[in-house]
């Protein structure tokens, strides 16, 4: 894990004219030198997790690292904004956000032109009129793109399909385009219904020897380089556990950890509530790896026994009391816990005293903010 992913960047501040003009203040640590950001995050993690060994913090670039843009659409069809909405619900254009990869920045310009060309009216929160709510754009490690247009209804579907050939020609890396229908007037990013408009329905996500597939409603880490380091660390730990013959990956998403810990003579089961993510994961699963759609806790508690290794990668709320107590009372010899919230991780660890941290690592998945990922290896 010594390579580019583990190097400490020395830049002191990302230049952002949006931040300086108070148009966007999302990067709450932008004025804090990156070295200080990293040391503070590691200190915070150490204060909550009593691991005897802390591996060097993984730090990627200060900027240009995001592989996904989640843009609220404002303005008008003739002059759309892609970014955020201010307090008055007016659009603030952030197409040139410094956190986005260069490929996303270039693609967003083309998408904005497409909005105008297809005459897609942005949704106005104040008047509850208009159709296009969000633009969700993802870039794979190979530079290919997936575009999701979040709309209030399918009223513009025919017009979008009519102009889609122009978009595909203007944006050659674009592979998957879909409409997500979110009809409610609520602060919800996307809805349940997805209409894929292209022959290709999933985006290959190849990194560090893993080949994953991302469908429109699937989850993938937003920092490709740090995600690769995250999976590599889990793979390294699992490779050092020769007595592990069975493993579960709970909250598996598109299966990154499941594939990372797989190996000869080892069976792995991934569990994820999103059927879309499970379908994508199953499409790339090698022999010995299977995926199940279901609630991670309910599924685990319904099994007759436990595997040798359990990997958990829960949302910010953590795994919760039921799963933590099941792990504490169970037979799993090892747990790899990937957390984006060290405070909920600490609460869960208190419920599992027989599973002791032996190694841990902070991964700076979200530079310029207080958020980070921490990965912990627990053994009974």
Order of alpha helices (4+ residues) and beta strands (2+ residues): alpha-alpha-beta-beta-beta-alpha-beta-beta-alpha-beta-beta-beta-beta-alpha-beta-alpha-beta-alpha-beta-alpha-beta-alpha-beta-alpha-beta-beta
